[in-house]
Amino acid sequence: MLVIGLFGPTASGKSDVAEAVTGLIPAEVVSADAMQVYDGLPILTNRSPHPERLVGIWPLSHTASVGEYAPLAHAAVDEILAAGKTPLVVGGTGLYFRAALAELELPPAPTPGARGRWERLYDEDGAAAAHARLGELDAAAAERVHPNDRRRVVRALELAEAGWSLVPRLQSLFGGAWRHPTLLVGLDVPKPELDRRIAERTRRMFDAGVEEEVRRALLASPSATAQKVIGLHEVATLARDEAIETLVVRTRQYAAYQRKWLRRLEGLVMVAADRPPEETAAEIVALARTREHLSRP
């Protein structure tokens, strides 16, 4: 049987399209979202109202990692296949999405304190110095990473110190063999429409009580990874109107990053999602049936 991987930027309608797919074929949804693995922030993380596996599985105090998530996702996909259903892996977090569908060789845990040291090098000595140091440790990675990309320079230095390189990791993220025959679908929403949806959804979050949700969440001493949830600190510290405006900007920036991921995934089939989710789902199911038929001996 075929696995369907459904990727799209935030607010592209992934959850509604996935739910519509389950109404057309026997399928179960496996979430591939690095923030929705946490319990306690369903409004802020835009958790789907529809059933999905691997959502809310860890408390906010837990330090989540893709290395811990991947075997859980593989087990869920295999269990759904064994039940004669279609696994529908739905993600907005590129690394989690890829890890759910493929066997990624994950890097070893970094040396304690390594990231902080490399961040200080970048901030105190400057981008050029940090990038030059990367060139000494991993020339191939230095060629691929721009000096002004602080996050990736620091990560490449961290990996190099642990005996790894960022380059093969980047290559494995966007291509390579899937664990099972897989149809990879990307949701295509024009940017003006996506921007409108993000703004509208952000306002609904505040109407739904996200401020009280965040207040309770912060009492749970969220881990460093949980604190990366977009909007957590903005909602907690800013006046409502300013928080809404800031969260809209940050979410649109994140959507742009997700769209870059979308364009780099190999074998991706783009499907229009600026229409009712039932229409998008019907096209995805038709593609899956054609692909499955063609893959049979």
Rosetta silent file (secondary structure, phi, psi, omega in degrees, C-alpha in Angstrom):
SEQUENCE: MLVIGLFGPTASGKSDVAEAVTGLIPAEVVSADAMQVYDGLPILTNRSPHPERLVGIWPLSHTASVGEYAPLAHAAVDEILAAGKTPLVVGGTGLYFRAALAELELPPAPTPGARGRWERLYDEDGAAAAHARLGELDAAAAERVHPNDRRRVVRALELAEAGWSLVPRLQSLFGGAWRHPTLLVGLDVPKPELDRRIAERTRRMFDAGVEEEVRRALLASPSATAQKVIGLHEVATLARDEAIETLVVRTRQYAAYQRKWLRRLEGLVMVAADRPPEETAAEIVALARTREHLSRP
SCORE:     score description
SCORE:     0.000 S_00000001
   1 L     0.000  161.582 -175.981    0.000    0.000    0.000 S_00000001
   2 L   -94.560  143.542  169.072    0.939    3.607   -0.521 S_00000001
   3 E   -98.567  139.001  176.047    1.851    6.172    2.119 S_00000001
   4 E  -108.563  124.949  174.016    0.700    9.741    1.466 S_00000001
   5 E  -106.614  122.552 -175.606    2.901   12.558    2.707 S_00000001
   6 E  -117.255  112.861 -177.301    1.118   15.912    2.839 S_00000001
   7 E  -121.990  144.292  176.887    3.271   19.007    3.361 S_00000001
   8 L  -171.338  161.665  178.799    2.378   22.663    3.272 S_00000001
   9 L   -68.389  161.564  177.965    2.997   25.981    4.980 S_00000001
  10 L   -56.905  140.147 -179.187    1.088   26.952    8.086 S_00000001
  11 L    74.728   10.795  177.509   -2.515   27.989    7.362 S_00000001
  12 L   -81.781   -6.915  177.345   -2.516   26.161    4.017 S_00000001
  13 L    95.000   23.487 -176.173   -5.330   23.916    5.248 S_00000001
  14 H   -57.160  -46.160 -175.325   -3.399   20.688    5.861 S_00000001
  15 H   -63.925  -44.532 -179.218   -5.622   19.477    8.691 S_00000001
  16 H   -68.252  -38.631  177.228   -8.905   20.039    6.850 S_00000001
  17 H   -65.190  -42.887  179.405   -7.567   18.474    3.662 S_00000001
  18 H   -61.122  -43.407  178.450   -6.281   15.469    5.630 S_00000001
  19 H   -62.610  -38.511  178.432   -9.658   15.040    7.316 S_00000001
  20 H   -66.206  -35.823  176.962  -11.365   15.195    3.909 S_00000001
  21 H   -62.798  -42.197 -179.326   -9.000   12.498    2.609 S_00000001
  22 H   -66.538  -17.895  175.211   -9.980   10.196    5.499 S_00000001
  23 L   -82.208  -12.343 -178.293  -13.583   10.646    4.406 S_00000001
  24 L  -103.751  -30.383  179.974  -12.751    9.296    0.948 S_00000001
  25 L  -139.195  157.378  175.057  -10.446    6.359    1.768 S_00000001
  26 L   -67.948  107.584 -175.510   -9.611    4.305    4.867 S_00000001
  27 E  -147.804  155.325  172.912   -6.743    6.393    6.233 S_00000001
  28 E  -129.638  145.602 -176.244   -5.256    7.621    9.496 S_00000001
  29 E   -95.267  132.834  173.745   -3.321   10.828   10.042 S_00000001
  30 E  -114.656  117.634 -178.924    0.159   10.911   11.564 S_00000001
  31 E   -74.911  137.988  174.853    1.212   14.402   12.613 S_00000001
  32 E  -125.431   66.744 -177.215    4.723   15.566   11.722 S_00000001
  33 L  -130.979  121.426 -173.816    4.806   18.830   13.634 S_00000001
  34 L   -67.091  -21.912 -178.953    7.588   19.607   16.099 S_00000001
  35 L   -98.398  -28.197 -179.937    5.384   21.835   18.256 S_00000001
  36 L   -76.404   -6.677  173.178    2.144   19.848   18.209 S_00000001
  37 L   -67.135  -17.496 -177.354    3.924   16.962   19.951 S_00000001
  38 E   -88.940  141.086  172.755    3.474   19.041   23.107 S_00000001
  39 L   -90.050  147.557  174.417    0.415   18.932   25.305 S_00000001
  40 L   109.621  -11.449  179.616   -0.839   22.172   26.791 S_00000001
  41 L  -133.283   50.842 -176.933   -0.799   24.562   23.814 S_00000001
  42 L   -64.022  -33.256 -179.481   -3.539   23.345   21.440 S_00000001
  43 L   -74.657  -50.398 -175.655   -4.654   26.856   20.482 S_00000001
  44 L   -64.945  -33.287 -179.994   -1.226   28.394   19.976 S_00000001
  45 L   -91.986    5.522  176.475    0.053   25.403   17.962 S_00000001
  46 L    56.432   46.830 -179.978   -3.168   25.248   15.901 S_00000001
  47 L   -63.210  138.556 -179.547   -3.844   21.650   16.816 S_00000001
  48 L   -66.985  142.294  174.058   -6.320   19.978   14.494 S_00000001
  49 L   -76.655   -7.064 -178.008   -9.796   19.217   15.883 S_00000001
  50 L   -95.762  156.768 -177.716   -9.645   15.964   13.938 S_00000001
  51 L   -62.781  130.541  176.348   -7.978   12.737   15.165 S_00000001
  52 L  -145.094  141.210  175.975   -4.226   12.642   14.552 S_00000001
  53 E   -81.787  154.509  176.151   -1.489   10.435   15.943 S_00000001
  54 L    64.876   34.959  174.034    1.581   11.841   17.729 S_00000001
  55 L  -114.993  132.529  178.439   -0.163   15.017   18.873 S_00000001
  56 L    64.211   34.390 -173.873    0.110   16.104   22.505 S_00000001
  57 L   -88.702  -15.548 -177.779    2.303   13.143   23.413 S_00000001
  58 E  -128.914  147.229  174.918    4.775   14.990   25.664 S_00000001
  59 L   -70.627  162.489 -177.914    4.422   17.520   28.485 S_00000001
  60 L   -63.942  -22.150 -179.858    5.783   21.008   27.936 S_00000001
  61 L   -77.468  -10.842 -177.094    8.676   20.265   30.278 S_00000001
  62 L   -78.323  139.717  174.718    9.953   17.527   27.945 S_00000001
  63 L   -91.519  100.270 -175.915   12.888   18.238   25.633 S_00000001
  64 L   -78.043  153.852  176.841   11.643   16.868   22.332 S_00000001
  65 L  -149.346  154.002  177.860   13.931   15.712   19.538 S_00000001
  66 H   -65.829  -29.696  177.981   13.542   14.301   16.065 S_00000001
  67 H   -64.360  -32.648  177.319   15.579   11.299   17.190 S_00000001
  68 H   -82.063  -32.259 -178.679   12.900   10.450   19.744 S_00000001
  69 H   -72.653  -41.901 -170.840   10.046   11.260   17.378 S_00000001
  70 H   -54.213  -51.449 -179.153   11.199    9.245   14.345 S_00000001
  71 H   -63.378  -30.003  176.983   10.762    5.693   15.754 S_00000001
  72 H   -67.516  -40.833  178.662    7.320    6.631   17.076 S_00000001
  73 H   -66.347  -42.545  179.199    6.320    7.879   13.624 S_00000001
  74 H   -61.649  -42.540  179.737    7.686    4.764   11.928 S_00000001
  75 H   -63.747  -39.829  179.653    5.760    2.536   14.342 S_00000001
  76 H   -65.544  -45.006  179.074    2.555    4.478   13.717 S_00000001
  77 H   -61.051  -45.919 -178.262    2.934    4.295    9.927 S_00000001
  78 H   -65.036  -37.187  179.822    3.690    0.562   10.044 S_00000001
  79 H   -66.838  -40.936  178.861    0.735   -0.110   12.333 S_00000001
  80 H   -65.568  -42.129  177.223   -1.662    1.733   10.031 S_00000001
  81 H   -62.331  -41.655 -179.417   -0.362   -0.182    7.012 S_00000001
  82 H   -63.611  -26.863  178.785   -0.720   -3.474    8.880 S_00000001
  83 L   -84.124    2.557  178.701   -4.363   -2.585    9.528 S_00000001
  84 L    79.256   19.851  179.318   -4.917   -2.234    5.774 S_00000001
  85 L  -111.478  170.546  178.536   -5.278    1.548    5.875 S_00000001
  86 E   -94.877  120.882  172.693   -3.379    4.411    4.255 S_00000001
  87 E   -73.885  130.904  179.141   -0.996    6.341    6.509 S_00000001
  88 E  -116.939   97.326 -177.800   -1.374   10.056    5.853 S_00000001
  89 E   -85.192  118.976 -172.889    1.701   11.846    7.218 S_00000001
  90 E  -119.400  121.318 -175.529    0.856   15.523    7.597 S_00000001
  91 E  -144.861  156.908  170.715    3.519   18.049    8.407 S_00000001
  92 L  -126.616  -10.024  176.032    4.675   21.560    8.514 S_00000001
  93 L   -98.674  108.918 -171.220    7.995   20.837   10.234 S_00000001
  94 H   -54.290  -46.087 -176.771   10.313   19.735    7.436 S_00000001
  95 H   -66.315  -42.652  178.847   12.706   17.645    9.511 S_00000001
  96 H   -66.174  -38.487  179.089    9.942   15.796   11.356 S_00000001
  97 H   -61.270  -48.879  179.881    8.091   15.222    8.091 S_00000001
  98 H   -64.944  -39.981 -179.124   11.127   13.715    6.418 S_00000001
  99 H   -65.954  -30.891  179.460   11.993   11.668    9.500 S_00000001
 100 H   -71.351  -26.940 -173.205    8.500   10.175    9.585 S_00000001
 101 H  -100.853  -19.574 -173.062    8.765    8.983    5.980 S_00000001
 102 L  -135.572  166.672  173.731   12.413    7.902    5.669 S_00000001
 103 L   -90.737   99.828  179.264   15.270    6.365    7.609 S_00000001
 104 L   -91.425  136.392  171.195   17.413    9.373    8.420 S_00000001
 105 L   -82.860  107.984 -173.774   20.892    8.921    9.783 S_00000001
 106 L   -90.716  144.254 -177.936   20.676   11.332   12.668 S_00000001
 107 L   -68.131  157.443  176.513   23.733   13.078   14.105 S_00000001
 108 L   -68.171  162.594  177.731   25.052   12.230   17.559 S_00000001
 109 L   -62.048  137.155 -179.328   24.098   14.397   20.494 S_00000001
 110 L   -68.405  157.976  174.866   26.246   17.547   20.562 S_00000001
 111 L   -60.012  133.445  179.694   28.832   18.125   23.244 S_00000001
 112 L   -52.615  130.738  178.915   27.139   19.800   26.236 S_00000001
 113 L    83.326   -3.043 -175.910   27.464   23.554   25.908 S_00000001
 114 H   -63.101  -44.745 -177.219   28.715   23.364   22.314 S_00000001
 115 H   -61.652  -42.376  178.944   25.916   25.407   20.802 S_00000001
 116 H   -61.345  -39.393  179.099   26.371   28.182   23.334 S_00000001
 117 H   -64.643  -45.414 -178.812   30.104   28.352   22.618 S_00000001
 118 H   -69.139  -34.575  176.445   29.595   28.561   18.852 S_00000001
 119 H   -64.682  -40.027  177.620   26.842   31.148   19.259 S_00000001
 120 H   -65.094  -39.197  176.999   29.187   33.288   21.352 S_00000001
 121 H   -59.336  -46.830 -178.845   31.886   32.922   18.699 S_00000001
 122 H   -63.155  -45.107 -174.411   29.450   34.085   16.028 S_00000001
 123 H   -75.551  -36.633 -174.546   28.087   36.983   18.109 S_00000001
 124 H   -89.988  -39.870 -178.254   31.341   38.201   19.642 S_00000001
 125 H   -93.025  -17.722  176.716   33.892   37.561   16.871 S_00000001
 126 L   104.002  161.203 -177.271   31.503   38.140   13.987 S_00000001
 127 H   -61.674  -41.534 -177.239   29.974   36.190   11.127 S_00000001
 128 H   -64.033  -41.398 -179.915   33.148   36.176    9.043 S_00000001
 129 H   -66.875  -42.233  179.140   35.252   34.712   11.836 S_00000001
 130 H   -64.614  -41.244  179.988   32.698   32.012   12.622 S_00000001
 131 H   -67.739  -36.178  177.284   32.390   31.113    8.952 S_00000001
 132 H   -64.375  -39.906  177.289   36.174   30.989    8.608 S_00000001
 133 H   -63.780  -38.889  176.141   36.336   28.600   11.546 S_00000001
 134 H   -61.396  -39.627  178.531   33.703   26.454    9.826 S_00000001
 135 H   -60.342  -33.666  178.066   35.903   26.440    6.715 S_00000001
 136 H   -71.741  -37.095 -175.204   38.721   24.987    8.797 S_00000001
 137 H   -88.334  -34.345 -176.241   36.524   22.265   10.324 S_00000001
 138 L  -153.299   87.058 -175.997   34.221   21.450    7.403 S_00000001
 139 H   -61.466  -38.025 -178.727   35.082   23.111    4.093 S_00000001
 140 H   -63.837  -41.248  178.719   32.199   21.465    2.245 S_00000001
 141 H   -67.602  -38.489  179.608   29.665   22.829    4.717 S_00000001
 142 H   -61.437  -32.987  178.253   31.241   26.288    4.556 S_00000001
 143 H   -68.980  -28.182 -175.449   30.672   26.301    0.789 S_00000001
 144 H   -90.913  -19.115 -172.312   26.985   25.534    1.284 S_00000001
 145 L  -112.858  128.542  179.067   26.213   27.928    4.140 S_00000001
 146 L   -73.860  140.738 -179.553   26.202   31.721    3.823 S_00000001
 147 L   -55.907  -30.294 -177.624   28.163   33.532    6.576 S_00000001
 148 L   -81.007   -6.288  178.772   25.095   35.628    7.461 S_00000001
 149 L   -86.456   83.098 -173.212   22.959   32.544    8.131 S_00000001
 150 H   -55.420  -46.900 -176.077   23.687   32.447   11.860 S_00000001
 151 H   -59.117  -45.862 -175.994   21.510   29.433   12.652 S_00000001
 152 H   -77.807  -31.650  175.003   23.060   27.174   10.029 S_00000001
 153 H   -62.919  -47.169  179.311   26.636   28.342   10.619 S_00000001
 154 H   -61.737  -44.284 -179.717   26.265   27.558   14.321 S_00000001
 155 H   -64.184  -40.757  179.503   24.617   24.206   13.574 S_00000001
 156 H   -64.037  -39.094  177.299   27.335   23.292   11.064 S_00000001
 157 H   -65.604  -40.731  179.265   30.027   24.110   13.632 S_00000001
 158 H   -62.586  -44.033  178.983   28.205   22.060   16.237 S_00000001
 159 H   -67.568  -41.699 -179.550   27.976   19.076   13.899 S_00000001
 160 H   -60.901  -39.566  178.618   31.600   19.411   12.792 S_00000001
 161 H   -64.802  -30.656  179.684   32.751   19.310   16.395 S_00000001
 162 L   -86.512    4.124  178.284   30.756   16.088   16.872 S_00000001
 163 L    88.082   16.845 -179.719   32.443   14.525   13.834 S_00000001
 164 L  -117.102  170.783  174.650   29.568   15.101   11.407 S_00000001
 165 L  -126.825  144.638  177.135   28.970   17.324    8.400 S_00000001
 166 H   -68.906  -25.521 -171.341   25.936   19.400    7.564 S_00000001
 167 H   -64.730  -55.931  179.255   26.250   18.551    3.860 S_00000001
 168 H   -63.401  -28.438  177.851   25.111   14.890    3.757 S_00000001
 169 H   -65.996  -42.277  177.221   22.436   15.763    6.271 S_00000001
 170 H   -62.330  -41.614 -179.663   21.052   18.434    3.954 S_00000001
 171 H   -63.672  -39.334 -177.673   21.121   16.017    1.036 S_00000001
 172 H   -72.315  -21.877 -176.958   19.248   13.340    3.003 S_00000001
 173 H   -71.635  -31.756 -170.570   16.545   15.791    4.062 S_00000001
 174 H  -109.835   -5.443  179.501   15.247   16.530    0.584 S_00000001
 175 L  -154.491  176.921  179.354   15.775   13.297   -1.336 S_00000001
 176 L   112.281  175.311 -173.679   16.453    9.614   -1.065 S_00000001
 177 L   -73.495  139.640  172.244   14.480    6.450   -0.556 S_00000001
 178 L   -84.899  161.731  177.824   11.302    6.385    1.498 S_00000001
 179 L   -68.730  -32.682 -179.950   10.601    3.552    3.921 S_00000001
 180 L  -136.172  160.875  173.185    7.478    2.643    1.915 S_00000001
 181 L   -53.115  128.703 -169.833    6.121    3.612   -1.525 S_00000001
 182 E  -135.674  134.183  169.632    5.107    7.222   -0.975 S_00000001
 183 E   -99.159  119.404 -177.620    3.111    9.886   -2.766 S_00000001
 184 E  -101.997  118.962 -175.604    4.479   13.277   -1.727 S_00000001
 185 E  -120.267  133.911  174.468    1.955   16.107   -2.032 S_00000001
 186 E  -111.940  138.049  178.387    2.502   19.823   -1.438 S_00000001
 187 E   -89.373  126.630 -176.287   -0.342   22.248   -0.821 S_00000001
 188 E  -108.056  113.913  176.772   -0.144   25.329   -3.014 S_00000001
 189 L  -126.514  125.261  178.903   -1.832   28.481   -1.738 S_00000001
 190 L   -54.573  143.308 -174.624   -1.085   31.882   -3.341 S_00000001
 191 H   -55.435  -44.364  179.023    0.820   34.122   -0.948 S_00000001
 192 H   -58.805  -39.310  178.980   -1.895   36.838   -0.639 S_00000001
 193 H   -69.396  -40.037  178.790   -4.439   34.188    0.322 S_00000001
 194 H   -63.998  -42.647  178.167   -2.026   32.535    2.737 S_00000001
 195 H   -60.351  -41.154  179.369   -1.270   35.899    4.356 S_00000001
 196 H   -63.501  -44.112 -179.476   -4.999   36.548    4.757 S_00000001
 197 H   -63.326  -40.340  179.897   -5.553   33.148    6.358 S_00000001
 198 H   -62.130  -45.768  179.968   -2.675   33.664    8.785 S_00000001
 199 H   -63.620  -43.004 -179.330   -4.041   37.018    9.946 S_00000001
 200 H   -66.059  -43.049 -179.671   -7.560   35.658   10.297 S_00000001
 201 H   -65.542  -37.924  179.348   -6.412   32.569   12.178 S_00000001
 202 H   -62.558  -42.645  177.804   -4.286   34.632   14.560 S_00000001
 203 H   -63.693  -38.248  178.635   -7.273   36.758   15.533 S_00000001
 204 H   -64.362  -34.309  179.187   -9.339   33.619   16.121 S_00000001
 205 H   -60.211  -41.237  179.898   -6.646   32.283   18.457 S_00000001
 206 H   -71.311  -36.836  175.761   -7.068   35.289   20.739 S_00000001
 207 H   -64.070  -29.201 -177.551  -10.846   35.000   20.608 S_00000001
 208 L   -84.978   -4.657  176.266  -10.441   31.355   21.632 S_00000001
 209 L    99.798   31.275 -177.341   -8.429   32.189   24.759 S_00000001
 210 H   -65.236  -28.740 -179.091   -4.797   31.781   23.755 S_00000001
 211 H   -64.533  -43.579  177.434   -3.654   34.308   26.375 S_00000001
 212 H   -68.191  -36.632  177.366   -4.942   32.195   29.266 S_00000001
 213 H   -60.277  -44.715  179.820   -3.537   29.065   27.602 S_00000001
 214 H   -65.849  -41.273  179.075   -0.081   30.641   27.441 S_00000001
 215 H   -57.251  -46.046  178.996   -0.295   31.832   31.047 S_00000001
 216 H   -66.016  -39.398 -177.361   -0.971   28.259   32.210 S_00000001
 217 H   -62.810  -40.462 -178.231    1.711   26.845   29.923 S_00000001
 218 H   -67.814  -23.531  175.740    4.435   29.059   31.345 S_00000001
 219 L   -71.241  -16.923 -177.864    3.627   27.787   34.829 S_00000001
 220 L   -88.326    8.768  179.883    4.606   24.304   33.581 S_00000001
 221 L    51.714   66.188 -177.872    8.266   25.345   33.101 S_00000001
 222 L   -61.509  145.178  179.999    8.445   24.604   29.352 S_00000001
 223 L   -68.901  173.019  179.260   11.677   23.105   28.040 S_00000001
 224 L   -61.149  -36.449  179.578   14.025   24.930   25.686 S_00000001
 225 L   -73.837  -38.065  178.384   12.424   23.194   22.702 S_00000001
 226 H   -65.814  -30.559 -179.972    8.874   23.927   23.865 S_00000001
 227 H   -70.320   -7.864  177.691    9.785   27.587   24.248 S_00000001
 228 H   -81.770   -4.651  177.923   10.383   27.707   20.485 S_00000001
 229 L   -56.935  125.294 -177.608    6.629   27.614   19.844 S_00000001
 230 L   -61.513  126.227  176.249    5.941   30.696   17.741 S_00000001
 231 L    97.933  -10.547 -175.388    4.112   33.322   19.738 S_00000001
 232 H   -57.552  -52.506 -176.519    4.675   31.906   23.227 S_00000001
 233 H   -77.858  -31.897  178.657    6.671   34.843   24.542 S_00000001
 234 H   -64.545  -45.330  179.842    4.885   37.458   22.429 S_00000001
 235 H   -64.694  -34.879 -176.689    1.472   36.458   23.777 S_00000001
 236 H   -75.221  -28.886 -169.403    2.840   36.395   27.318 S_00000001
 237 H  -114.935  -17.011 -174.807    4.564   39.788   27.266 S_00000001
 238 L  -105.487  154.812  171.713    2.859   42.075   24.749 S_00000001
 239 L   -62.239  154.208 -171.137   -0.466   43.881   24.760 S_00000001
 240 H   -52.806  -51.811 -176.920   -3.091   42.064   22.725 S_00000001
 241 H   -61.343  -41.009  179.035   -3.013   44.248   19.600 S_00000001
 242 H   -68.967  -38.094  179.105    0.788   44.275   19.514 S_00000001
 243 H   -64.206  -41.314  178.976    0.943   40.545   20.157 S_00000001
 244 H   -62.460  -48.070 -178.915   -1.447   39.859   17.275 S_00000001
 245 H   -60.715  -44.839 -179.163    0.542   42.049   14.899 S_00000001
 246 H   -66.341  -41.586 -179.130    3.854   40.488   15.934 S_00000001
 247 H   -66.271  -37.432  176.701    2.526   36.950   15.748 S_00000001
 248 H   -61.061  -45.135 -179.372    1.135   37.543   12.248 S_00000001
 249 H   -62.989  -47.912 -178.146    4.549   38.773   11.066 S_00000001
 250 H   -63.798  -39.300 -179.398    6.431   35.866   12.647 S_00000001
 251 H   -67.818  -38.464  177.218    3.964   33.305   11.280 S_00000001
 252 H   -65.258  -36.987  176.763    4.242   34.729    7.761 S_00000001
 253 H   -64.942  -41.304  178.769    8.026   34.510    8.030 S_00000001
 254 H   -65.727  -38.701  178.021    7.747   30.884    9.110 S_00000001
 255 H   -61.793  -38.591  177.812    5.400   30.157    6.216 S_00000001
 256 H   -62.904  -40.439  177.547    8.001   31.557    3.813 S_00000001
 257 H   -63.455  -42.334  178.874   10.584   29.191    5.330 S_00000001
 258 H   -64.620  -36.212  178.810    8.187   26.247    4.918 S_00000001
 259 H   -65.602  -32.367  174.696    7.582   27.175    1.275 S_00000001
 260 H   -64.847  -43.351  175.838   11.342   26.938    0.687 S_00000001
 261 H   -57.692  -45.161 -177.080   11.275   23.436    2.141 S_00000001
 262 H   -55.731  -44.897 -176.530    8.348   22.618   -0.106 S_00000001
 263 H   -70.462  -20.438 -175.563   10.227   23.576   -3.259 S_00000001
 264 H   -94.552  -11.478 -179.307   13.261   21.464   -2.333 S_00000001
 265 L   -71.743  127.106 -178.100   11.503   18.157   -1.654 S_00000001
 266 L   -73.998  140.294  175.578   12.205   15.670   -4.456 S_00000001
 267 L    75.473   15.778 -176.720    9.285   14.068   -6.264 S_00000001
 268 L   -75.468  136.969  173.817    6.753   16.517   -4.855 S_00000001
 269 E  -108.620  119.263 -179.268    3.386   16.900   -6.608 S_00000001
 270 E   -85.051  137.233 -179.365    1.828   20.318   -6.036 S_00000001
 271 E  -130.642  133.798 -179.382   -1.929   20.509   -5.547 S_00000001
 272 E   -64.936  133.548 -179.589   -3.994   23.692   -5.365 S_00000001
 273 L  -124.683   15.707  175.090   -5.360   24.334   -1.866 S_00000001
 274 L   -95.669   52.114 -177.768   -7.096   27.702   -2.389 S_00000001
 275 L  -157.078  175.120  179.340  -10.438   25.927   -2.781 S_00000001
 276 L   -56.071  139.181 -177.382  -12.694   23.769   -0.585 S_00000001
 277 H   -58.575  -28.212  179.551  -10.647   21.046    1.168 S_00000001
 278 H   -64.596  -35.519  178.895  -12.921   18.359   -0.249 S_00000001
 279 H   -70.475  -42.371  177.715  -11.853   19.283   -3.790 S_00000001
 280 H   -63.045  -43.026  179.969   -8.178   19.224   -2.869 S_00000001
 281 H   -62.466  -40.360 -179.505   -8.633   15.886   -1.097 S_00000001
 282 H   -62.452  -38.932  178.159  -10.372   14.374   -4.109 S_00000001
 283 H   -67.236  -39.318  179.644   -7.420   15.281   -6.334 S_00000001
 284 H   -64.260  -43.505  179.577   -4.957   13.782   -3.845 S_00000001
 285 H   -64.636  -39.364  177.569   -6.913   10.533   -3.642 S_00000001
 286 H   -63.087  -41.439  177.069   -7.080   10.350   -7.440 S_00000001
 287 H   -62.647  -42.656 -178.994   -3.305   10.818   -7.615 S_00000001
 288 H   -63.752  -41.767 -179.345   -2.778    8.124   -4.988 S_00000001
 289 H   -66.202  -39.046  176.834   -4.970    5.632   -6.826 S_00000001
 290 H   -66.191  -45.075 -179.395   -3.132    6.272  -10.076 S_00000001
 291 H   -63.988  -40.249 -179.395    0.269    6.004   -8.399 S_00000001
 292 H   -67.743  -40.089  178.579   -0.667    2.829   -6.564 S_00000001
 293 H   -62.713  -43.239 -178.216   -1.983    1.249   -9.754 S_00000001
 294 H   -69.081  -26.345 -177.173    1.197    2.116  -11.632 S_00000001
 295 H   -83.368  -10.607  179.870    3.410    0.708   -8.870 S_00000001
 296 L   -73.850  144.842 -179.946    1.801   -2.722   -8.926 S_00000001
 297 L   -69.098    0.000    0.000    3.710   -5.497  -10.721 S_00000001
